[in-house]
């Protein structure tokens, strides 16, 4: 007969129960396994003592890593399911909520970099339990459209240290740019009274401004770390003098700015040249497709193509003649230019050959696909942009239109064969369907506003297209460059009018441009005399103006002491009688 069943509490308190014996044996076995793993870890360390209590065996590490990996995978799956659920809900409700939204997962060919080099975009998923996440929107936040276009250069009045900033006010974090070269070489906190704005540099695009900022920081690091060894064995200056020399960055910063602008001007010319060549090739390719699609055996563009081929051959021959009188570095550049021209020449040669039937069919298909995509993308982008660009500035409208164009392009890519994930084939297809324009640097829109125009002489030369202006010394927060330019232009206009008026009084002849300038200022009511209201009074009451002139002439004839005595001796009644 089986023994009666006992409750769990009785089993736990009874140490002689067989279940407790099994539990003790299992715990003992587990302890032996853990001890063995610890001994293995201890033997792996040469000359080490006993393993500490917190030591983890390789098996435990592997188990923990597996658990962590599973947790990450589950969290990613949960997040993907949540996003998919929100998207499905939005589609059922009839699209996204009001705002600027963009899903970068529509196509593998679309990412943030393809939105343009001068557009700052940030895609984010809001935190949990927020109103935006409940609506399920992937939000694209447009940052300040002016961020990166203006570089504010601040100068320390005592040490001549220089700090670059994108903001109008110098921040505490900007002091991290300064290198520690000795005791008290970098102040622990910011003192706004010791920092003034040296210059403000305005660029046409944000990308160009950010590129200049990066190069300025790199040039300053080279000044601080790349020293030239003296030719003779002259001793180095003492430490305090070396610190002061390293802190004095004003002249170097101005020279660096001129060098950066010179580099950008050369780079811009090269980019514009490449871009013109790219569009020439694109026009030739499109013209060839049109001619092939029409089925014409002889192309009308044949003489033009032959002329271009001959021009390419002449350029290659001239470059090869130049290589004979150049050094090794210049030869490498010339070789690179020759290879580029030869590749373009090879691209032009097939255009002179007669097309086949397969080429005609392929060209018709490519033209039809291109026209369909362009027309559909442009029409739908315009409709959607009109809804989103109400009440926005012109730059923001253009940005939204460009963003929507990319979005529609990504949606239409689904209708064609999938793009390869990587490799040259992917880039070839993307360039064929939608070539992206490289950022081009322009010097026409670069303006430099100096606190003191003499500081520009620290540089040997500046690009001709760069405009230099003055703004005066500014401490603390700097105003917007456009506002400073308006105020300075008004003061400069008045000072120029006074200078031209003095020149005219001396009997000197004015140029037609100067005369037109004086007429415009007088029409605006900014002449050196009295204003428009005073002129109206003169026209209305000429007798009063004549009396005032006579009184002024009489007072000028009197001496200074008589005028002072008349002021003290004159009574209110006498003043009324004289005025009458």
Protein Blocks (a to p, Z undefined) as FASTA:
>chain_A
ZZddddfklmmmmmkbmklmmmmmmmmmmmmmmmmmmmmmmmmpghiacddfklccfklm
mmmmmmmmmmmmmmmmmmmmmmmmmmmmmmmnopaaedddddfklpmkbcfklnojkbcc
ddddddehiaklmnopacdddddfkgojaccddddfklopacddfbfbdcfklmmmpccf
behkbcfbdcfklpccfbdcddfbfklmmmmmmmmmmmmmmmmmmccddfblcdcddfkl
mmmmmmmmmlmmmmmmmmmmmmmmmmmmmmmmmmmmmmmmmmmmmmmmmmmmnopabdfk
lmmmmmmmmmmmmmmmmmmmmmmmpcfklmmmmmmmmmmmmmmmmmmmmmmpccdfklmm
mmmmmmmmmmmmmmmmmmmmmmmmmmmmgoiafklmmmmmmmmmmmmmmmmmmmmccddf
bdjklmmmmmmmmccddddddfklpccddfblklmmmpmbdcfklccddebjaehjaddf
klmmmmmmmmmmmmmmmmmmmmmmnopacdfklmmmmmmmmmnopafbdcfklmmmmmmm
mmlmmmmmmmmmmmmmpcfklmmmmmmmpcfklmmmmmZZ
